[in-house]
Amino acid sequence: MTETMNAYIDCLRKCAEQCVVLRACEQEKRRALISGDLSRINTMLQTQQAEIMKLGQLEQKRVEAQAAAGFADMTGEQMLAAMHSTPEEERQTVRALLTELRDLAADIAALNESAIKLAKGSLRMYEQAFRQGAAEQRATYGPKAQSRAEFASGTSFKETI
């Protein structure tokens, strides 16, 4: 195996490891959203952002290693097709890592979609509760509050003091 191909495979492995960490972050984010604990949600979002930044740096290194190996601007499938003169063991290693990355990305996307649905559902619930509470406040204390028919004077007291 050439040094450049070793470097590329190493970058793929590191990206896969980081994607496993991100998948765990997505799972924890979902649990945090279900719990409704705002502090836990905030902490999880900060952690997730830091992990995404790490993946971005690893991805940049992977792109550079892929270019150094002679496969610049190629998709995984294009690269595998272009590796016809590469030893079978290297092609299988690259194919396995690319498949693992694709599967991890699909898992992360599905978990993220689920978390977004949970967050939107919670937001709708909070908005509805807020609107209902605000409407009750306006009806009771607002400038357009109506006195009830059974209390013509606008009060429930029998005597005015």
C-alpha positions as CSV (number, residue, x, y, z in Angstrom):
1,M,0.0,0.0,0.0
2,T,1.4,3.4,-0.9
3,E,1.9,6.1,1.7
4,T,-0.7,8.3,0.1
5,M,-3.3,5.5,0.0
6,N,-2.5,4.7,3.7
7,A,-3.1,8.3,4.6
8,Y,-6.4,8.4,2.7
9,I,-7.6,5.1,4.4
10,D,-6.5,6.5,7.8
11,C,-8.6,9.7,7.1
12,L,-11.6,7.5,6.2
13,R,-11.3,5.6,9.4
14,K,-11.1,8.8,11.5
15,C,-14.1,10.2,9.7
16,A,-16.0,7.0,10.4
17,E,-15.0,7.1,14.1
18,Q,-16.2,10.7,14.3
19,C,-19.5,9.8,12.6
20,V,-20.0,7.2,15.3
21,V,-19.5,9.9,17.9
22,L,-22.0,12.2,16.0
23,R,-24.5,9.4,15.8
24,A,-24.3,9.0,19.6
25,C,-24.7,12.8,19.9
26,E,-27.9,12.6,17.8
27,Q,-29.3,9.8,20.0
28,E,-28.5,11.8,23.1
29,K,-30.1,15.0,21.6
30,R,-33.2,13.0,20.9
31,R,-33.3,11.8,24.5
32,A,-32.7,15.3,25.8
33,L,-35.6,16.6,23.6
34,I,-37.9,13.9,25.0
35,S,-36.9,14.8,28.5
36,G,-37.7,18.5,28.0
37,D,-34.7,19.4,30.1
38,L,-33.6,22.7,28.6
39,S,-30.2,22.6,30.2
40,R,-29.6,19.1,29.0
41,I,-30.7,20.1,25.5
42,N,-28.5,23.2,25.4
43,T,-25.5,21.2,26.6
44,M,-26.1,18.5,24.0
45,L,-26.4,21.1,21.2
46,Q,-23.1,22.6,22.2
47,T,-21.4,19.2,22.3
48,Q,-22.9,18.3,19.0
49,Q,-21.6,21.5,17.4
50,A,-18.1,20.9,18.6
51,E,-18.2,17.3,17.2
52,I,-19.5,18.6,13.9
53,M,-16.6,21.0,13.7
54,K,-14.2,18.1,14.4
55,L,-15.8,16.2,11.6
56,G,-15.4,19.2,9.3
57,Q,-11.7,19.3,10.0
58,L,-11.4,15.6,9.4
59,E,-13.4,15.9,6.1
60,Q,-11.0,18.6,4.9
61,K,-8.0,16.3,5.6
62,R,-9.8,13.4,3.9
63,V,-10.4,15.6,0.7
64,E,-6.7,16.6,0.8
65,A,-5.6,12.9,1.2
66,Q,-7.9,11.8,-1.6
67,A,-6.4,14.4,-3.9
68,A,-2.9,13.4,-2.9
69,A,-3.8,9.8,-3.8
70,G,-4.8,11.0,-7.3
71,F,-8.5,10.9,-6.9
72,A,-9.4,14.6,-6.6
73,D,-13.0,15.7,-7.1
74,M,-14.3,12.1,-7.4
75,T,-17.2,10.5,-5.6
76,G,-16.6,7.3,-3.8
77,E,-18.0,5.2,-6.6
78,Q,-15.9,7.0,-9.2
79,M,-12.8,6.5,-7.1
80,L,-13.5,2.8,-6.7
81,A,-14.0,2.5,-10.4
82,A,-10.7,4.3,-11.0
83,M,-8.8,2.0,-8.6
84,H,-8.7,-0.8,-11.1
85,S,-4.9,-1.1,-10.9
86,T,-4.9,-0.9,-7.1
87,P,-4.5,-4.2,-5.1
88,E,-7.8,-5.8,-4.3
89,E,-7.2,-5.6,-0.5
90,E,-7.0,-1.8,-0.7
91,R,-10.1,-1.5,-2.9
92,Q,-12.0,-3.7,-0.4
93,T,-10.8,-1.6,2.5
94,V,-11.8,1.6,0.8
95,R,-15.2,0.1,-0.3
96,A,-15.9,-1.1,3.2
97,L,-15.0,2.3,4.8
98,L,-17.1,4.2,2.2
99,T,-20.0,1.9,2.8
100,E,-19.7,2.4,6.6
101,L,-19.6,6.2,6.1
102,R,-22.7,6.1,3.9
103,D,-24.6,4.0,6.4
104,L,-23.5,6.2,9.3
105,A,-24.6,9.3,7.4
106,A,-28.0,7.8,6.7
107,D,-28.4,6.9,10.5
108,I,-27.4,10.4,11.5
109,A,-29.8,12.0,9.0
110,A,-32.7,9.8,10.2
111,L,-31.9,10.5,13.9
112,N,-31.7,14.3,13.1
113,E,-35.0,14.2,11.3
114,S,-36.6,12.5,14.2
115,A,-35.1,15.1,16.6
116,I,-36.3,18.0,14.4
117,K,-39.9,16.5,14.5
118,L,-39.7,16.3,18.3
119,A,-38.4,19.8,18.6
120,K,-41.1,21.2,16.3
121,G,-43.8,19.3,18.2
122,S,-42.5,20.7,21.5
123,L,-42.4,24.1,20.0
124,R,-46.0,23.9,18.8
125,M,-47.1,22.7,22.2
126,Y,-45.3,25.6,23.9
127,E,-46.8,28.1,21.5
128,Q,-50.3,26.7,21.9
129,A,-50.0,26.8,25.7
130,F,-48.6,30.4,25.5
131,R,-51.4,31.5,23.2
132,Q,-54.0,29.9,25.4
133,G,-52.6,31.5,28.5
134,A,-52.3,34.9,26.8
135,A,-55.9,34.7,25.6
136,E,-57.1,33.9,29.1
137,Q,-55.1,36.8,30.5
138,R,-56.6,39.2,27.9
139,A,-60.1,38.0,28.6
140,T,-59.7,38.6,32.3
141,Y,-57.5,41.6,32.6
142,G,-57.1,43.2,29.2
143,P,-58.6,46.5,28.0
144,K,-61.2,44.6,26.0
145,A,-62.3,42.4,28.9
146,Q,-66.0,41.9,29.1
147,S,-68.0,41.8,32.3
148,R,-70.0,38.7,32.7
149,A,-73.7,38.9,32.2
150,E,-74.5,37.6,35.7
151,F,-72.4,40.5,37.1
152,A,-73.9,43.6,35.5
153,S,-71.6,45.9,37.5
154,G,-68.6,44.0,36.3
155,T,-67.9,42.6,39.7
156,S,-68.9,39.5,41.6
157,F,-69.2,41.3,44.9
158,K,-72.8,41.8,46.2
159,E,-72.1,45.2,47.7
160,T,-70.0,47.9,46.4
161,I,-68.0,49.5,49.2
